[in-house]
Amino acid sequence: MSDHPIPLSRPDLSALEEELVLRVMRSGRLAIGPMQEELEALVAERAGCRHGVAVSSGTAGLFCVLRSLGVGPGDEVITTPLSFVASANVILHVGATPVFVDVDPVSLNMDPRLIEGAVTDQTKAILAVEAFGNPAYMDEYARIAARLELPLIEDSCEALGATHKGRRCGSFGRAGVFGFYPNKQITTGEGGVIVTDDSRLADQCRSLRNQGRPVGMGSGASARTGSWLSHERLGYNFRLSEVCAAIGVGQMRRFDEIVEKRRATAERYTRCLLDHGDLVLPTIDARSEMTWFVFVVRLAAGFTADQRNAVIEGMRNHGIGAADYFPCIHLMPFYREKFGFREGNFPIAESVSQRTLALPFFGELGMRDVELVCQTLSVMIDRAKLRGRE
Ligand SMILES: *Cc1c(COP(=O)(O)O)cnc(C)c1O
């Protein structure tokens, strides 16, 4: 039906990013330089936080935050089963145990009413995720975390620039983390930024990303004395290269324009699909402002995972990108094996995740393509319904 392939996502890159990358290459300074510092400042400002720490990925950023908070073996971290797998994997990376709580079927974020019931003597932190960039409940998680005297970590990898009740994503917890893989709102190719108001935590993350060197050893803003080969703690190489940071600086300078285009695409989809009886569209709290990471729709109750998969397959066969965002984390083979999770453990997350699908989504997706995607989607849903009755 589509005469050209429509990808699931496409980064929005301009001549500005090209120019900044060239500037880095011509400067000869390819790591630990001014682009990283500018990116950190721009992202921290966008999140309303005092400090930004650039890292090589969102996953690395979450890992650094957990390590800096002292989360380790024997500890538990409360989190959501309906997310990209990395948000729970990082808990395993530090040797701790993820404790999942089910989601609220409207926002798809953790059901705040279930959090206290999951707390044990081993609970060390709450790791909340804005599912598909939806910031619902972030203020409530912060209140619950404060009451329980637990740090809230905000995995904001899908929510850069979003707000809830006037507050910016990334700023609700002790630290927030953004990821800049090419399908996110902005990209650095690979990369991420940790944001926080806690200067000690920021310094610890700066040290961890730079082989455990003391801060100031070419890793932070102000240089201190000391040896480049003196390592205070077990660190890692999670630095972001200047080339990647330059792409990010260009993207951040164009942030409002990029987000506005994504909003327009989301609006086009909403207009086209509003009256589709077999679909549930994203439900956004009136007090939230989205920057739109993806456009994920859900087949109505009664549709099966097989039917949803057939819809995705059918769209792909017509050159239209579609994906099953997100399978439940607790049902991933290695989580099943390690923890004995099975179907039925988190019924709402499971019921939702088997019926959701992500549609092609990026700022340059025009009305004609959106209409094509929606028409193809409708045809595939009708086919899946027929097949479901056989
Ligand atoms: C993308 C993403 C991550 C990981 O970010 P990377 O930069 O790919 O490591 C973590 N959590 C969530 C919710 C994400 O969407």
The ligand as an SDF file (V2000), in Angstrom:
LIG
                    3D

 15 15  0  0  0  0  0  0  0  0999 V2000
   16.1890    3.9200   25.9130 C   0  0  0  0  0  0  0  0  0  0  0  0
   15.9140    3.5780   27.3220 C   0  0  0  0  0  0  0  0  0  0  0  0
   16.9360    3.2230   28.2060 C   0  0  0  0  0  0  0  0  0  0  0  0
   18.3460    2.9860   27.7770 C   0  0  0  0  0  0  0  0  0  0  0  0
   18.9480    4.0070   27.1320 O   0  0  0  0  0  0  0  0  0  0  0  0
   20.2470    3.6640   26.2400 P   0  0  0  0  0  0  0  0  0  0  0  0
   20.8000    5.0010   25.9550 O   0  0  0  0  0  0  0  0  0  0  0  0
   19.7690    2.9300   25.0420 O   0  0  0  0  0  0  0  0  0  0  0  0
   21.1610    2.8380   27.0940 O   0  0  0  0  0  0  0  0  0  0  0  0
   16.6120    2.9910   29.5220 C   0  0  0  0  0  0  0  0  0  0  0  0
   15.3530    3.0870   29.9640 N   0  0  0  0  0  0  0  0  0  0  0  0
   14.3330    3.3930   29.1420 C   0  0  0  0  0  0  0  0  0  0  0  0
   12.9620    3.4650   29.7030 C   0  0  0  0  0  0  0  0  0  0  0  0
   14.5830    3.6350   27.7960 C   0  0  0  0  0  0  0  0  0  0  0  0
   13.5660    3.9020   26.9590 O   0  0  0  0  0  0  0  0  0  0  0  0
  1  2  1  0
  2  3  1  0
  2 14  2  0
  3  4  1  0
  3 10  2  0
  4  5  1  0
  5  6  1  0
  6  7  2  0
  6  8  1  0
  6  9  1  0
 10 11  1  0
 11 12  2  0
 12 13  1  0
 12 14  1  0
 14 15  1  0
M  END
$$$$
